Amino acid sequence: MTATLPTATDPQPGATATAPADAPLVPGRRSGTGARPPVLPVRPLVRFRSSRPDLLLCGALLIVIVLVQGWNITAFPTLSDDEGTYLAQAWAVQQGDGLAHYTYWYDHPPLGWIQLAGLTWLPSLFVPDSMTVASMRFSMLVVSAAGSVLIYVLARRLWLPRWAAGLAMALFGLSPLSVVLQREIFLDNLAVMWILLAFCLAASPSRHLWHHFASGLAAATAVLTKETMLVVLPALLVTMWRHSHPDTRKFAVTGAITACTLIGLAYPLFALLNGELLPGSGHVSLIDGITYQMGREGSGFILDPGSGSNGVLRSWLYYDTVLPLGGLAGAVLLLATLRWSVTARALAGPALAAVILALVAMRPSGYLPAMYVIQAVPFLALVLAGGAASVTHAVLRRRRSPGERRQLVYARWAVIGVLAAAASVYVLPRWYDGNRTALTADANAPYRQAAAWLGSEVDDPARTRVLLDDALWLDAVHHGFEPGLGAIWFYKADLDPAVTKTLPRGWRDIDYVVSSPTVRRDAVDLPNVKAALEHSTVVAVFGSGEDRIEIRRTDRQSGS
């Protein structure tokens, strides 16, 4: 039995019309009363798992994506404190020590690193010392692979032809921006996987009610993985509205919203049951965590050349200009032509998601982290692939008109060939340069050398206290430093009362400081860390310039 997608041209529910699985989007026809708006075509349900061409294309691209993203994954990009924090929190979950390696203070919902704990559990079980940031980056290949398959499936469900779905998958997985950021241990990568699953379920051609309920569950999981995914939910509802059956649309949307809301309320309920929902003395609270996140110092307007946000934007464009700029321009164009363009109607949800994320990034008072663009990449890729499919269809037109000369058909194919060649000439050399760095550079040699020094040169790690960033925290733990109070995440030396009370003499209770770029940058606002740096001597240096790692020994005996 074939399930179809009724459109405005259906005479009644249940009436069906079919078209080839790769049929292009077709505009509405003119009637005596005027022009109908474009409508989505009616197609038979194509099961991805039983479509050999789709499986072969998706499988081939998946192998390439995993190989490119996995090659040199431990050496580039530079290990970040955020990666170390998420992995250390996942380690704490594995060890049964709570939701974080220090006091959990509701900075993010814990579901993200609970998932990381599951992904990294098996390798850490067999090789405990492998639970470090560099080696555990391989777990992100599972997430990237799942996201790549989901974006292919979503593209097909949004009526893109097979080659355009492959293009969307390639843009998502092989852009230098993706290769650099998707291999890092970021919650955004996990959240993107879940939101893509939610979109796939919302656009399901079967249109069972349970698909839409499951879409709400997946959306809630995405938000509880990274809370900024909340802004994408309106775009998900647009997709669900357009792809649900008119007779059951209200039930589908209501069910999805209810499922998403009920799962989302589990987070404040957890805080309430722990007595940590509202601010109070002697405990952390969800409200305090939200207040901190909302009140963070902004990084300025993204188009202001001197702002931090502009620096983040330039770092994105350094790796890829086509995906961010071309995708955003295409999304705006699709939304502007929603009334007349069939492609725009099919891709309304992803286009709206890309525009919403761009508007959030442009807030002058907002804080813009470097990993933020990860959330927009899948939607930008879908929009660009949809635009390419729309242009190709407009030029070629599937069927030759009666009496049309064969030379004109050849001319159309020539135009497509020229456009494709021009795009390739512009994009591929830039992608090659960006990906070559990711595949060959070794940015983490100083971190490896510093970790090795801590393991070989410190005589009694169990009784030694060292300040360091979270990128090296697990390395130190594996070398015998006491978790939390021996190996001290440098922020906690000033910001966590559970740690500061164990340092009554401040910097004099610290033996070593591992001075990484992150530590040197943020020590300005951390009195204990700043004093430890000022009252210490360099005993080893790894790397050079701003990226160097210094091992500094404090002078505890003299007290000076």
N, C-alpha and C positions, 0 to 999 in steps of 0.2 A: 504494500500500500504506500502511496507516495504522498508526502505532506508538502503543501505548497504555501506560498505567501500571498494571501489575497491583497489586492490593491484597490485603488479607487475605481478601477475599471471592472471589478468583479460585480456581476449582476446581483449576487446574493452569497452569503457565507456558504462555503462548501463547493461553489462552482470553481473549476480549476482550468488553468491554461498552462501549457508547458513550453519551455524553451530549452535549448541546449545548455548544458552546465556551464559552458564558457561564454554564453551569449552576453553581448555588451549591454550596458544600460541604454534604454531607448526612451526618447522623449514622448510626451503625450501627443495625440493626434488632433488635428483640427476638425472641428465639427461645424455644423451650421450656426451654432450659437457662440462660436469663438474658440480660442485656443485653451485646451486643458493644461493645467500645470503638469510638469513631468511627474511620473510615478515610477516606483520601483517595479522591476519586472517580476513576473511569476516564474519560478523555476522549480524543478523537482528537487527533492531533498537529496543532497549528495553526501554520503557517508565518507568522511575523510579516511577512516581506517580501511575502507574497501576501494578507494580510488588509487590505483597503482601509480598513475602519473604524479598525483599530488604527493604520495608517499616517497617516490623516488626523488622528486625535486626538493622536498622538505628535508629528506634524509641527507642528500648530498650537501645542501647548504648547512645543515646542522653539523656535519663532520668538519667542514671548513671553519665554521664559527668557533667550535670547541678547540680546534687546533690553534687557531690564531689567538684566541683569548688565553689559552693555556700555556702557550709558548713563552718562556721567560717570565712567568707570572710571579715568581718569588722575588725577582730582581727589579721589577718596574711595575708601577710607579713607587715612589718613596713611601715607606711605611708611615702611616698616620696615627696620631693619638686616638682619633675616633675609632679606627679599626681595632686598635688594641683595647679600647674601652669595651666595645661590643663583645669582643672575643673573651675578655676577662670576665665579663658578666655571664656569658654563656658557660665559661668554665666553672664559675660559682654555682650555677644551676646544676651542672653535672656533678659537682662535689656535694650537693645537698646543703650548701652554705647560704641559701637564700637566693634572692633575685639579683644580687650584685655582689661584687667583691668588696665593696664598702657599703655604707648605709644607702639603701635604695630611697631616692628622694623624689620620685615621680617626674624625672626629667623627660622620659619617654615611656609609653606603655611597654611592659616587659615582654610582650608576645614576640617581638622581633628577635631578641637574643635567646628566647626559649626555643625558637625554631633553629637558630644557629647551634644551640646545644645539641639538638637532634641531628643536625647535619654533620657535626664534628664528633659526635659520640663514638662512632665505630672506629675511626682511625686513632682517636685518643685512647681508646680502650686497649688497642694492641701496641701502640707506640706512644706512651704517655708524654714523652718529651717532644712529640711532634705538635703538641697543642701550643703553637706559637703563631704569630700573625702571618708570617711569610708562608709557611707550609699549609696553613689552614685556608689560604686563599683558594686552594684547589676546590674547596667545597662550594665556592661561588660559581664554578663551572656548571654544577647541577642546576643552579638557579637560572643562569644565563641560557642553558639549553632548554629548560622548561619555558622561559619567556619567549625564546625564539620560535618554538613550535606553536605557542599560543598566538603569537602575532600573525603567523601564517594562517592558522585556522580562522582567526578573527577577520583577516583580510578577505578570505574566501566567503565568509558569512556576510561580509559587507559588500558582496557582489563584485569584488575585483577579480579580473581574469587570473589564471594561474601564474602567468609570468609576472604580473604586478604584485601578486602575493609574495612571490619569490623575491622581488625587488624590495618590498617592505621588510622582509626578513633579513635581507642583506644589509639594508640601511640600519636596521636595529642592531645587528650583531657585529658588523664589520667596520662601521664608522670608527675612526680613531678615537673619537669622543667616547664611544661605547667600549672599545677595547681597553682604554685606560681606566674608566670608571666602573665598568661592570665586573672587572676582576677584583675589585677591592671589597672588603668586608663592610658593606654599608647596608643599613636597614632599608634604604630606598630601593635597592635591588630586589629584596624580598617583597616589598610592598608593590612594586611594579608587576611582579609575577602574579600576585593575587588580584590586582585590579584588572590585568589582562584576562584572567580567568573569569572575573565578573562580567567583563564586556562580552566575552565569548558566550557565556550562558545567557546574557541579556539578548544577544543577537541569534540565539539558537533557532534554526529553521524549523525544528520540531515544535517549538513554542508550547511545550508542556509547562504547566504552572510550577511544577517543582524546579524547572530550570531557572525560573525567575526568582523563586524563593532562595535557591542556591546562589544565585547571583548576588542577592542581598547579603547572604552569609559571607561570600568571598569578599565583597566590598567592605564589610565590617572588619574582616581579618586584615585587609589592606590598611585600613585606618588604624587599627590597633597595632599594626607593625610599624607604621610611620604616620603620625597623626596628620601631617600635611596633605595626605591623600583625601582628606575630607573635602577639599575644594573641588575635586574631580567628580564627586557624586552627582551633581546636576547633569553633567555630560553623560554619565551612565544612565540616568533616568530618561534622557532624550533618546538614547539608543534603544532602551527597553520599550519606550512608548512607540517608536516607529516600527519595531519588529514584533510586537505582540499582536495577537489577534484582536480585532475590534470587539468581538463578543466577550472576551475575557480580559481585556486590557486593564480595567479597573481592579480586578482581582489580582492580576499579575503585579501591577505596580504597588498596590496596597500591601500585598504579601511581601514583596521585596523590601519595601520601606520598613515594615514591621520587623522582619528578620534582621535587617541591618541595625535597627534601633535597639532591639532587645540584646543582641550580642554586644553592641557598643556600650550599653549601660553596665555591662559586667565590670568595666574598668572602674567607674566611680563607685559601684557597689563594693568592689574589692577594697577600695580605700575607706569606704564607710564602715565596713565590717572590721577593719583594722584600727578604727578610730583615727584615721589619718585623712579624712575628707576635708575638714576645715582646719585653718591655722590654729595653733596653740603652742604653749610653751612645752619644751622638752620632746617634741616630735616633729617629723616632717609632715607635709600635707599635700594633697593633690592640688588644692587651690594655690598654695605657694609655688608649686612646680609650674602651673599654668601661668601664674603671674610673672614668674621669672622669664619664661619663654616668650611671653607677649611683651615684656618690658625690656628685652635685650636691646642694647644699643644698636641702632640701625647702621647699615653699611653704606647709606647714601643712595642717591638716584643712580640707576644703572647706566644712564647716558652721560653722567657727569664725569669728565676725564679724570678727576682727582679722587673719585670715591672708591671705596673698597668694592662695591658692587660692580663698578666698571672694570676693576681689575679682574674680578671673577669672570665677567663676560669676555674679556680679552683672552683669558686662559682657555675658555671654551672655544672661541673662534680660532685660537692658535692651532687647535687640533682639527677643527672642521667648521667651515663657514656655511656649507651647503645645507646641512641638516637643520641647524638652528634658524638661520635667516630664511632659507628657501622654504622650510616647513612652516614657519610662522606666517610668511607672506602668503603661502598657499592656503593656510587655515583661514586667514582673514578673507581671502578671495572667495573661498567656498561658502563662508557664512554670508558674505555680501550677495552671493548669487543663489541663495538657497531656494528662491522661488522659481528660478528658471533652470537650474542645473540639476540633472539627475544624480551626478556624482556628488554634488554638494548635499543632496538629501540623504544619500546613502552613507556619507561620511560626516554627517552633522555632529554626531557624538564625539568622535576623535578630534574634529576641528574645534569644537567648543572647548574640549579639555585643554588643547594646546593654547588657545587664547586665554583661558582662565589662568593657567599656570604662568603665562607671560605677564598678565596684568598683576598677579601677586608678586612676581619678581620685580616689577617696576615700582613698587611702593617705595617712596623716598625714605620712609621711616622704618622699613623692614630690614631684617637681617638676611643676607643672601649667602648661604653656604655653597661651596664648590660642587657638592654632590646633588644640588637641587635639580640640575638639568636632567639627571637620570630619570626623573618622573615624567618629563616631557618627551624624551626620546622616542618611545613607541608611538605616540600620537603624531609626532612630526614625521616619522617614517611612514605611517599609514597615509597621511595627507599627501606627502610627496609621491608615493606610489600611485595613489588615486589620481593625482594630477597628471602623472605620466600616462596612465591608462586612458584618461579622458581626452588628452591631446591626441594620442594614438588613434583612438576610435573616431575622433572628429576628422582626422586627416584621411584615414583609410576607409572608413565606412564599410561595414562587414560585407555588404552585397553590392555588386556593381549595378548601377542603374541601367534600365533598358536603353540600348543605343549608345551607351557610354563607350568611348574608344579605349582599347586596351592600353594605348600609350599614356592616357591619363591615369590609369590604375598604376602603371609603372612609375609615373611621376610622383604619385602619392607615396609609394613605397620609398622612392628616392628621398623625399622630404623627411620621412621618418628615419631613414638611415643617416641623413646628415645631422638631424637633431640628436640622435643617439650618439653619433660619433663626437659631436661637439660637447655633449655632456660628459662623455667618457674622458675626452682630452682635458677637460677642466677639472674633473673630480679625481680621477684615478691617480695622477701624479701627486696630488696633495694628500690623498689617503695613503699612498705609498710612503711618503715622507713621515707622516704621523705614526703609522703603524710600524715603520722600520725602527723608530726610537723605542716603541713599546716592546719590540721583539728582540732588540739587541742591547739596549743600555742596561747598565748595572747601577742603579741608584741606591741600593741597600747594602753595599759592602761596608760602609761605616757602622751600620747597625749590627751586622753580623760580627764584625771585629770587636765592637763594644760588648756585645753579649758574651763572646768568647773570653774577653779579658775578665769580666766579672766572674766567670766560671773557673778561671785558672789562677788569677792573681790575688783574689781575696782569701785570706787564710781561714777565716771562720765565718762563712756566710750566715750561719744560724744566729750569730750574735752581732751581726753587722747591719747597720741601717743605711739605706741608700735611697736618695730621691731620684726618680726617673719618670719619664713619660710612659703612658700605657702601651706604647708600641714595644717596649722592652720589659714590661712588667712580668709577663708569663715566662720570658726567658730567665729572668732573675729567680722566679719561684722554682723553676726546674733546676736551677743551679744551687738550691738550698737556702735561699733567703726566705725568711718567714713571710707568708702572704699577709699583706695589709700593714703590718707594723715593722717588718724588716725591709721588704721591698715596698716602698711607699710611693703611690701615685702622687706626683708633686703637688697637684691641686689640693689634695686632702691635708697636707701639712699645714694649711692655713684655713681651709674651708669646712673641714669635717671635725666637729667637737670630739668624736670618738678617737680621732688620731691626735689632734692638738693636745689633748690632756695627757698623752703619753710622751709629749715633748715639752716638759715644763721649762727647760732651758733653751727652747727654740733651736737655733742652728747648732748649738753646742751638743745636742743629743743626736746629731746626724754625722755619719762617718764619711759618706761619699755623695757626690751629686753627679749624675750623668747629664751633662749639659748638651741637650739637643736643640735644634732650632726652635721647637715648640716651647721648651723650658725657658730659653733665653728671651723669647718674645713675651711670654705671659708673666715672667717673674716680676715685672714692674709693679704689678698690683698684688703681689703675694709676699708679705714681709718676711716670713720665715725662709722662703725659697730665695728671695733676693739677698738676705743676709748670709745664707749658706754659700751662695755664689761669690759674694764679696769676701768672705773669710775662708777661702779655699785656694788650693794650689793645683794646677794642672799636672797630672801624673801620666796621662796618655791622651793622644789625639788621633782620631781616625777621620780621614777625609780632609777636605780643605775648604776654605771660604765660608760662606754662610751656612752651608750644609754639613759642616764638620760636627763630629761628636766628640766632646771632651769628657774625660773621666777626671773629676776634681776631688781631692782629699781635703776635708776640713781640718782645722787645727783645734781639736777638742781639748788638748792638754793645756795649751797656753791660755786659752780663753780669750785670745785677742782677735 
